[in-house]
Amino acid sequence: MLRRDFIASTTGAAAAAVPVGKQRWSVGMTDVARAAAGMNQLVEADDRQGGHTTLAAAALDGRAEVLALQQRNAGERVRRALYALAAEYTTIAAWSCIDLRDLDTARKYLHESATFAGLSQDAATGMRVWVNMAMLAYQRKDWPEQLAAAQAANACQAARTDPLFRSMGRVRLALAHSSLGDPRSAQRALGAAQDALQKAAEEDRPRWTAFYGPAELNHLAAIILNHNGESADAEAMAHRALARIPAEFQRNRALATCQLATAQLRQGDPEQATATAATVFTVMEGAPLPGRMRTLIGDFHRELLRLAPSTMYARDWADRMRTEWSRA
């Protein structure tokens, strides 16, 4: 898909907020709503296929449109909402870079997003930035920073007042503790995340939170349990996640499938694990694998060849890997 076509389809709502050559002197919540609609379309695109360069570029274009609106007359409420949208668009760009494993660029964008979130004074937006900071640190294998970012997320007003955000922060804390080799603290934080989510009521929350619920919490629990060496429990959690992750969340389904395959492999069932891992490509429906997913698949590949290098299924898997890896 050409970049200009993608941007036209996903940020049209945001772009429409700033008519070329016919700008009004003031901006209101109607303009904010149009820009938010464009941002939500990018979130939906990320849900399907994960981050890619075109999505990141579209997010930055959306941010530019929002910041252009800031140059016009606006009340305090509108101005804060625009800064929140600037933070959201920047975070989408950062998240795309995390998925692409362009971690230095992701770090730059998240620092910019933190500035916009602070200016917005929006609790949910600030929470999102810290959660993404923790995720970036995890990808960078910077365990102390991962823990610090997770602690900052848990200290956010959103986490203090809304059980769903509290659950989101606690599970990030659990991931950080597991990365640091502290399974007991990880288990306590995971239990707190599960308890908090049970108390979360249906509320009107930002579109980006749609990914998080019992299914995603089970997926993250599978990651934690795999880290802790509890492969049988990790397998059970991955199965629970896959039973509930909506079909449109292709990337998340594929990531949970990677965790399931890893858990099976570590329990001494490489043939079943290989069959499970191969379904990742089916879930992604031929779309290129984001860099973060390639890392997981690559880790599985190396572990499989170490355990069962000369088997027929391992050789078939290697052939499939070469085919899928060559996709642009």
C-alpha positions in Angstrom: 0.0 0.0 0.0 1.4 3.4 -0.9 2.1 5.7 2.0 -0.1 8.5 0.7 -3.0 6.1 0.3 -2.6 4.7 3.8 -2.4 8.2 5.3 -5.5 9.3 3.3 -7.5 6.3 4.7 -6.3 6.5 8.3 -5.7 10.1 9.1 -8.4 11.7 7.0 -10.4 12.7 10.1 -7.4 14.4 11.6 -6.4 16.1 8.3 -10.0 17.3 7.8 -9.7 19.3 11.0 -7.3 21.8 9.2 -8.8 22.7 5.8 -6.1 23.9 3.5 -6.3 27.6 2.7 -9.5 28.1 4.9 -8.4 28.0 8.5 -10.8 29.5 11.1 -9.4 31.7 13.8 -10.6 29.4 16.6 -10.7 25.7 17.3 -13.2 23.7 19.4 -14.1 20.3 20.6 -15.6 19.4 17.2 -12.1 19.8 15.7 -10.7 17.7 18.6 -13.3 14.9 17.9 -12.3 14.8 14.2 -8.6 14.5 15.1 -9.4 11.8 17.6 -11.3 9.8 15.0 -8.1 9.8 12.8 -6.1 8.7 15.8 -8.5 5.9 16.6 -8.2 4.5 13.0 -4.5 4.2 13.5 -5.0 2.3 16.7 -7.3 -0.1 14.8 -4.6 -0.6 12.1 -2.1 -1.4 14.8 -4.4 -3.9 16.4 -4.6 -5.8 13.1 -1.0 -5.9 12.0 1.2 -4.3 14.5 3.6 -1.5 13.9 5.2 -0.6 10.6 6.9 2.4 9.1 3.9 3.6 7.2 1.8 3.6 10.4 4.5 5.5 12.3 4.7 8.1 9.5 0.9 8.5 9.5 0.9 9.0 13.3 3.6 11.8 13.0 1.5 13.4 10.2 -1.5 13.3 12.5 0.5 14.9 15.3 1.6 17.7 13.0 -2.0 18.4 12.2 -2.9 18.5 15.9 0.0 20.8 16.7 -1.1 23.1 13.9 -4.5 23.4 15.6 -2.7 24.5 18.7 -1.6 27.7 16.9 -5.2 28.9 16.7 -7.4 30.4 19.4 -8.6 27.8 21.8 -10.0 27.6 25.4 -8.1 25.7 28.1 -10.2 22.6 27.8 -9.6 22.4 24.0 -5.9 23.1 24.4 -5.4 20.3 26.9 -7.3 17.9 24.7 -5.1 18.8 21.8 -2.0 18.2 23.8 -3.4 14.8 24.8 -4.0 14.0 21.2 -0.4 15.1 20.3 0.8 12.7 23.0 -1.4 9.9 21.7 -0.2 10.3 18.1 3.4 10.4 19.2 2.9 7.3 21.3 1.5 5.5 18.3 4.6 6.4 16.4 6.8 5.2 19.3 4.9 2.0 19.7 5.3 1.3 15.9 9.0 1.8 16.4 9.0 -0.6 19.4 7.2 -3.2 17.2 9.8 -2.6 14.5 12.6 -2.9 17.0 13.8 0.6 16.2 14.3 1.2 19.8 16.4 4.4 19.8 13.7 6.2 17.7 11.0 4.8 20.0 12.8 6.3 23.0 13.0 9.7 21.3 9.3 9.7 20.5 8.3 8.6 24.0 10.2 11.4 25.6 8.3 13.8 23.3 5.1 12.1 24.2 5.8 12.5 27.9 6.1 16.3 27.4 2.8 16.5 25.6 1.1 14.3 28.2 2.3 16.5 30.9 0.9 19.6 29.2 -2.4 17.8 28.7 -2.8 17.1 32.4 -4.7 14.0 31.3 -4.4 11.0 33.6 -5.1 8.3 31.1 -2.6 9.7 28.6 0.1 9.9 31.2 -0.5 6.3 32.1 -0.2 5.2 28.5 3.2 6.9 28.2 4.6 5.2 31.3 3.3 1.8 30.2 5.0 2.2 26.9 8.2 3.4 28.6 8.1 0.1 30.6 7.5 -1.9 27.4 10.4 -0.1 25.6 12.8 -0.8 28.6 11.7 -4.4 28.4 12.7 -4.6 24.7 16.0 -2.9 25.5 16.7 -5.4 28.3 17.1 -2.4 30.7 15.5 -4.1 33.7 16.0 -1.3 36.3 14.4 1.3 33.9 11.6 -1.2 33.2 10.9 -1.4 36.9 11.1 2.4 37.4 8.7 3.0 34.5 6.3 0.4 35.8 6.4 2.0 39.3 5.7 5.4 37.7 2.7 3.9 35.9 1.4 2.6 39.2 1.8 6.0 40.8 -0.3 7.7 38.1 -3.7 9.2 39.0 -5.4 6.9 36.5 -4.0 3.8 38.3 -5.1 5.1 41.7 -8.7 5.8 40.6 -9.5 3.2 37.9 -9.1 -0.5 38.6 -8.5 -1.2 34.9 -5.5 1.1 34.8 -4.4 -0.2 38.2 -4.4 -3.7 36.7 -2.5 -2.5 33.7 0.2 -1.0 35.9 0.4 -4.0 38.2 1.0 -6.4 35.4 3.8 -4.2 34.1 5.3 -4.3 37.6 5.0 -8.1 37.5 6.8 -8.2 34.2 9.6 -6.0 35.6 10.1 -8.2 38.6 10.2 -11.3 36.5 12.8 -9.7 34.3 14.9 -9.0 37.4 14.7 -12.6 38.5 12.3 -12.0 41.4 9.5 -14.5 40.8 7.8 -14.1 44.2 7.4 -10.3 43.7 6.3 -11.0 40.1 3.6 -13.4 41.3 2.3 -10.9 43.9 2.1 -8.1 41.4 0.4 -10.5 38.9 -2.2 -11.5 41.5 -2.8 -7.8 42.3 -3.3 -7.2 38.5 -5.9 -10.0 38.3 -7.7 -8.8 41.4 -7.9 -5.2 40.1 -9.2 -6.2 36.7 -12.1 -8.2 38.4 -13.2 -4.9 40.0 -13.0 -2.8 36.7 -16.4 -1.7 35.5 -17.4 -1.0 32.0 -16.6 2.7 31.4 -16.0 5.1 28.6 -12.2 4.9 28.2 -9.8 5.9 25.4 -9.8 3.7 22.3 -6.3 2.5 22.9 -7.3 0.7 26.1 -9.5 -1.8 24.1 -6.6 -4.2 23.9 -6.5 -4.7 27.6 -8.8 -7.1 29.4 -8.8 -10.7 30.7 -7.4 -12.1 27.5 -4.5 -9.7 27.3 -3.8 -10.1 31.1 -3.6 -13.9 30.5 -1.2 -13.3 27.6 1.0 -11.2 29.8 0.8 -13.8 32.6 2.0 -16.4 30.1 5.1 -14.2 29.4 5.7 -13.8 33.2 5.3 -17.6 33.9 7.6 -18.5 30.9 10.2 -16.1 32.4 9.8 -17.8 35.8 10.3 -21.3 34.4 6.7 -22.3 35.0 6.0 -23.6 31.6 2.9 -25.7 32.3 1.2 -22.8 33.9 2.4 -20.5 31.0 0.8 -22.9 28.5 -2.5 -22.8 30.4 -2.5 -19.0 30.5 -1.7 -18.8 26.8 -4.6 -21.1 26.0 -6.9 -18.9 28.0 -5.7 -15.8 26.3 -6.2 -17.3 22.8 -9.7 -18.4 23.7 -10.7 -14.8 24.3 -8.5 -12.5 22.2 -10.8 -11.0 19.5 -10.0 -12.1 15.9 -9.3 -8.5 14.8 -6.4 -8.3 17.3 -4.2 -10.3 14.9 -0.8 -9.1 16.3 -1.8 -9.9 19.9 -3.1 -13.3 18.9 0.1 -14.1 17.1 2.2 -12.9 20.1 0.2 -15.1 22.5 0.7 -18.0 20.1 4.4 -17.5 20.4 4.2 -17.8 24.1 2.1 -21.0 23.8 4.7 -22.5 21.5 7.6 -21.5 23.8 5.8 -23.1 26.8 5.2 -26.3 24.9 8.8 -26.4 23.7 10.1 -26.0 27.2 8.0 -28.9 28.4 9.7 -31.3 26.0 7.2 -31.4 23.2 9.0 -29.8 20.3 6.8 -31.3 17.6 3.6 -29.9 19.0 5.4 -26.6 19.7 6.5 -26.4 16.1 3.0 -27.0 14.9 1.8 -24.2 17.2 4.5 -21.8 16.1 3.6 -22.3 12.5 0.1 -21.0 13.1 1.6 -17.5 13.8 1.9 -17.1 10.1 -1.7 -18.1 9.5 -2.9 -15.6 12.2 -1.0 -12.8 10.5 -2.6 -13.7 7.2 0.5 -13.2 5.2 1.3 -9.7 6.6 4.9 -9.0 7.3 5.9 -9.9 10.9 6.7 -6.8 13.1 10.2 -6.8 14.3 9.2 -7.6 17.9 7.4 -10.7 16.7 10.4 -11.7 14.6 12.5 -11.6 17.7 10.2 -14.0 19.5 10.0 -16.3 16.5 13.8 -16.2 16.1 14.2 -17.1 19.8 11.9 -20.1 19.3 13.7 -21.1 16.1 17.1 -21.3 17.8 15.7 -23.2 20.8 14.0 -25.7 18.5 17.1 -26.4 16.5 19.1 -26.9 19.7 16.6 -29.5 21.0 15.6 -31.3 17.8 17.9 -30.2 14.9 17.6 -33.3 12.7 13.9 -34.0 12.8 11.7 -33.7 9.8 9.4 -31.2 11.5 12.3 -29.0 12.4 13.6 -29.0 8.8 10.1 -28.2 7.5 9.9 -25.4 10.1 13.2 -24.0 8.9 12.0 -24.0 5.3 8.8 -22.1 6.3 10.8 -19.6 8.3 12.9 -18.8 5.3 9.8 -18.1 3.2 8.1 -16.0 5.8 11.3 -14.1 6.8 11.7 -12.9 3.2 8.4 -11.0 3.2 9.0 -7.3 2.9 
